[in-house]
């Protein structure tokens, strides 16, 4: 029914101003401000962020950035002041850099998580 329709994803933040600074200035994304929120363009696809007064951060990863070199991506995130989440859950333990090395254990890809200013979980994931 919807396979030929235009679709986009969206999630809430608690401050459009903080989100704009983070996604545009820190992550270097193409961000347009609209009267309803922020429209982010990612490789020709749209993501929409809207401010919600009673915002609750997502408890799961809402956005994954696929990268060729996770170590370089993590270093660049740290350079702009982004702190990585260092999860330590059963067999999913991040290394000292904050990267879960799933490819070396056969348990998935190499991935590192971080949050936006509203607490939503994002990641860089090596393809």
N, C-alpha and C positions, 0 to 999 in steps of 0.2 A: 504494500500500500504506500509506503513512504520512501522506497528505495531511490526514487528520482527527485526527491525534494531537497531543498537546501536545509541543512541542519547545523546547529552549533551548540556548544556546551556552555553552561554558566554556573557560577557559584557566588555565594555572598562573601562580603568583607564588612568589617565594622567601620572602616574609614576609606572613602574614595581617595582622599589626598595621600594617605600613607601608601595605599595600593599603587597609585600612580607613580610615586617616587620609587617604590620597590621594583615594579615590573618594567618601568621605562628606564629609570636611572641605574639601578643595580643590575637588573637582568638584561638590559639593552634591547627590550622588545619594542615593536611598533605598537604604540598605544594611542587610541583616539578617545577624547573625552566627549561623551554625549550627555544630554540632560538626564538620561536614565542611569548612566554609569560609565564604565570603561569598556571599550571594544579593543581587543588585542588580536592582531593578525599574526598567525603562525603558519608559515609556509602555505599561504593562500587560504587557510582555514581561520574561522573566527572563534574567539572565546569571549564571553561577556561576563564582566564582574559588576555586581550591583551592591549598593550599600543597604544593609539591613540593621535596623536599630537593635534587635535582639539576636544578633548574629551569634551563632555557635560554630566554632571551627569544625571542619570535617574531621572525622576520626580515621580517615583512610586517605590514601593518595589520590588527589584530584587532578593532578597534572604531571605527566612524565616528559622530560626532555631527553630525547635519544641523542647520544653523543658517540663519537668515534673513540675518544680517549677520556675515560672517566677521571683519571688522575689529573689531567690538565683542566678538566671542567671543575673539579673540586678545588684545585688551586686557584682558579679564576674566581670562583664563588667566595673563597676565603679572602681574596685580595679586595673584594668590594664589601667585605664585612658580613657576609652571610655565614651563619653558624650551622654546622651540620648536626642532625639528630644522630646520636650514636646508640642505636638500638642494640640490645643484648637480650634476645629472646630465643631460648632453646638453641637450635643450630644456626639461627640467624644472628651472628655477632659481627658488628662492625669492627674493622681494624683501627689502628691508631689514627688514620686519616678520616675515619667515619664512613668507610666504604665496606659494604658487605660484598665479599668476593665469592659469589655464588658459582661463577664459572670454574673456579679451582676445585670446588667440592662436588660439582655436578648437580647442584641444587638451585639452578636458575642463573640469571645474569648478574653481572656486577652492577650494584646500584647504591646510591647515596641519597639520603632524604634530608630535606630542610623544610622550613615553614616560611610562609609569607607573614607580613606584620599582623594579619588577622588570625594567624595560627593554623591556616589551611596547609595540609601536607603536600609538598611537591617533591619531585626527585629528578636526578640525572641517572640515566641508565645506559650502559654501554651496549651497543648493538653487536 
